[in-house]
Amino acid sequence: MVKGKREQNRSLALKAKKESCDEDSSTSDSEDEEYAMVKVKENSLDVEIRIISSENVQSRQEAIIKELLLEEHEVIVAKMRNKRLKTKLVL
């Protein structure tokens, strides 16, 4: 009878240990899923930041080009005015 109780206790202990391991693995799985979701969110934020940065760079480049074109246009207009004035002075 004592041996039977020992075997029963051992069986219960093994069963409890197995259930504990099963719970740990399910917890581990959910932690892995959470970690994966965090990484996905980090990656998507990184992509968004890169897109916004490239848009800002592109906008800045367009602004610089417009400024240069405007300056060039102003130089051309100034040269044309000077040329007209010289022509009027000669006549």
Secondary structure by P-SEA (a helix, b strand, c coil): caaaaaaaaaaaaaaaaaaaaaaaaaaaaaaaaaaaaaaaaaaaaaaaaaaaaaaaaaaaaaaaaaaaaaaaaaaaaaaaaaaaaaaaaac
